[in-house]
C-alpha cells in the first residue's frame, strides 16, 4: 500500500530534496555502463541493485541528517516498451523491473525514513523517444496507450506518485 499517495507531504510548507541525475551520475561518477541511459537494467542482479543503493544512499542520509524530506524517483526513466526492447526485455520482464525499482526504494524508505525526514517514492516515466531530439509527435491517446503499462505497475505498487520527466511533446505528457 502506498504510504503517501493520498497525502503527499511535499505539498505542505516543508522543503524536500530530490536526487540529482541518476543516469549521468552512475555513468560519469560511478563508472557504470548504462546502455541507452537505462538504469533499470541494474535491477537484474545483486551487484546492480547495490550500485543503485550506493547512488541513493547519500541523498537519503542527507535528508535524514538534515531533518528534511526527499522525493526519490525510481530508476525507470527508460523502463518503457521501446527502450526495454532495445535491452532484450519482454513485457513481463519489463513489468518485473518496474516492480523491482519500486521495491528497492521502499526498502530504502523502510531503512532511512524518520518522522522528520519522510521519503516519498515517485514512479518515473521517461519519453518514448530521445528526450533531447523531439522527432516523433504523440497524441494524448497515444501517450496514454504507450505509458499505461508502466503506470499500471506503479498503481499496483507502493509508489506515492508518478512523475513524467523529459517529455518533449505535450501530447505524450498529457497521455
N, C-alpha and C positions, 0 to 999 in steps of 0.2 A: 504494500500500500504506500502510495506517495506520501511523504511527510508534510510537505508544504504546498501541495498543488492547490488547495482551496484557500490558502492564506500566505501568500508569498511575503516573507519578511523584508525583502529588499524594497518593497513598495512603501515602507514606512519612512521614517526620517533618519535612518541609520546609513552610514557609508558601508558599501560592500566592495570587496576586492573581486578581481577576476584573474584567471591565469593569463599568461602572455605568449600567445603564438606557439602552440604545441608542436606543430609540424616543423616550423623553422627552427625552434629550439632543439628538437630531437635530432635534426639533421646537422645543424651547424655547431651546436654546443655539446651534444652527446655523441656525435659521430655515427648516427644510425642511418641506414639506407631505408628510405620510405618511398617505394615506387609510387609515382603519381601523387606524392604527398599523402599517402594513405596510411595514417597512423593506426587505423583499426586492425591492420594485419598483425600488429604486435600482440593482439589479444589471443593469437593462435597457440602460444606456448608460454610456459612459465617465465622464461627469460624476457620475453616481450612484455608480459604483464608487469614484471618487476621494473623494467625500464619505464613503463608508464607511471608506476608508483613513485619512482625516483623523480620523475618530472613533476608530478603533482605535490609531492611531499613538502617542498619548501613553501609553496603557496598556502597549503592548509596549516602548516606550522606558523607561518607569518600571521595568518588570520587569527589563529588560536592565541598566539603570544601577544597580539595587539588588541584582543578582545573585540574583533570586528567579524562580520560575516563574510562569506565568499560564495560566489556562484561558480560551480565547476561545470564546464561543458564536456560532454562525453567525447572521446576521441573518434568521432564518427562522421567528420566532415566529408569524407569520401566513401562512407559506408552506404552507398545507394546503388541501384541495379547496374547502371552503365559502368561506373568506376569499379565496383566489385567484380564484375565480369572480366574486366581487364586483369584482375588479380587471380582469376580462376575460381571465384566463389560462385556457388549455386545459390538459388533463392533461400533455401533452408539454412545454408551456411552463413549467408548474409544476415538473416534474422537472428541466428545464434550469436554472431559477432556483435550486433547491436545490443542484444540482451547482456552479453558479457561485459560490454562497455559500461552499461548502467550498473551492473553488479560490482564492478571494480570501484566505481565512485561511491556507491552505497557502503561498501566495506570501509573505504577511507572515511566516509562520514561517521560511521559507527566508531571508528578508532579515534578521530580527532575532534569531532564536534563537541562544543560546550554550549551551555545556555547563553553565554556572552558571545559566542562565535558560531552561529548557525551555518550549516553548509547546505546550499541549495544545489540540487542536481538538475542540470539542463541537458536535454537531448538535442544534440547538434545536427542540423541538416546543412548540407553544402549544396552548391549549384550542380545542376545536371551536367553542364559543360564546364569549360575553363572559366572560372570566375573572373579572370583578368582578360579574357578575349570573348566579348559578348557577340558571338556569331550566330547563335540559334535562339530564336524567339519562341517562347512557350505561352500559350493561353493559360488563364487561371485553371481551366478544366484539365489541361494537360499537366500543369504543375501539380494539381491535386492528385491526379491519377499516378503520376510518377513517384511522388513522395509519400503516398498513402501507406505503403507497406512499412516504411521506416517509422512513420508516425504511429501506426497501429501497434508496432512493437513497443514504442515508448509509452503509449496509452495503457498498455497491459503491464507496465513495469512500475518501478518506484521513482520514475522521473517526475520532477515537480513542474517543469515547463519545457517547452520546445523552442529552440532558437534557430532561426534561419540566417545563415551567415554567407556573405559574399554572393548574394543573388544579384545578377546583373540586369534582370528584367522584372518589371512589376508583375507581369502575368504569372511567372513562376513563383514569385514571393507571395502573391495573394493565394495561389493554389495551395 
